[in-house]
Amino acid sequence: EAQLLESGGGLVQPGRSLRLSCVGSGFSFEDFGVHWVRQVPGKGPEWVSGISWNSDSIAYADSVKGRFTISRDNAKNSLYLEMNSLRVEDTALYYCAKDLSIYGVVEARPSDVFDIWGQGTMVTVSS
Amino acid sequence: DIQMTQSPSTLSASVGDRVTITCRASQNINNYLAWYQQKPGKAPKLLIYKASSLETGISSRFSGSGSGTEFTLTISSLQPDDFAIYYCQQYNTYRRTFGQGTKVDIK
């Protein structure tokens, strides 16, 4: 069974940094684009960032560009999100999610849907 | 970014009812529209993609239609397991955006 498992969330002060991790299992992690999607409780999900299967294509939402960095290590079936200069408005449940289709390009048009999601890791930014 | 607007925000229905949720895009997204179901404390679950294609393992009581800027999700006969929040998502551009959600609760 394909699964994603996030970790690394927590309580952090504004302006500080945090690194999220996501490990994939039960599928060929190295063949799929993977993404970070966040959700404030009671609101719709918001796409944050995505990275292609071979790391050649990376994209960010405007709200995090310049502050967040996405990366992956296919040898470890892992996805990462380095979050710097955190703001109160970054408070949310952060999910990792994979593309439905194989070998996708993140900035393709059209892009792709998310067929597998992790259980999420909560990030709270507060003083 | 493309804005997605769902209606209604909340829908009260009974088991066995036919339920329809509408999603409107702020610009033409062709048929690159997906629907997800989310239950409390769980991640969203993909139901339908490309407006009308049923994801593997999803019950045929779920169906989707539409193109351009207006789309619908229909549940033909509501089951107890279907009480949840439903989100639409456009993927016509790489900046995927979601609707605000429609909560289907028990009448």
Chai-1 contact restraints between the chains, C-beta under 6 A:
chainA,res_idxA,chainB,res_idxB,connection_type,confidence,min_distance_angstrom,max_distance_angstrom,comment,restraint_id
A,G44,B,Y87,contact,1.0,0.0,6.0,A-B,restraint_1
A,G44,B,F98,contact,1.0,0.0,6.0,A-B,restraint_2
A,G44,B,G99,contact,1.0,0.0,6.0,A-B,restraint_3
A,G44,B,Q100,contact,1.0,0.0,6.0,A-B,restraint_4
A,G44,B,G101,contact,1.0,0.0,6.0,A-B,restraint_5
A,P45,B,F98,contact,1.0,0.0,6.0,A-B,restraint_6
A,W47,B,R96,contact,1.0,0.0,6.0,A-B,restraint_7
A,A59,B,Y94,contact,1.0,0.0,6.0,A-B,restraint_8
A,Y95,B,A43,contact,1.0,0.0,6.0,A-B,restraint_9
A,V106,B,Y94,contact,1.0,0.0,6.0,A-B,restraint_10
A,E107,B,Y94,contact,1.0,0.0,6.0,A-B,restraint_11
A,R109,B,T93,contact,1.0,0.0,6.0,A-B,restraint_12
A,P110,B,Y32,contact,1.0,0.0,6.0,A-B,restraint_13
A,P110,B,Y91,contact,1.0,0.0,6.0,A-B,restraint_14
A,P110,B,N92,contact,1.0,0.0,6.0,A-B,restraint_15
A,S111,B,Y91,contact,1.0,0.0,6.0,A-B,restraint_16
A,S111,B,Y94,contact,1.0,0.0,6.0,A-B,restraint_17
A,V113,B,A34,contact,1.0,0.0,6.0,A-B,restraint_18
A,V113,B,L46,contact,1.0,0.0,6.0,A-B,restraint_19
A,V113,B,Y49,contact,1.0,0.0,6.0,A-B,restraint_20
A,V113,B,Y91,contact,1.0,0.0,6.0,A-B,restraint_21
A,D115,B,L46,contact,1.0,0.0,6.0,A-B,restraint_22
A,W117,B,A43,contact,1.0,0.0,6.0,A-B,restraint_23
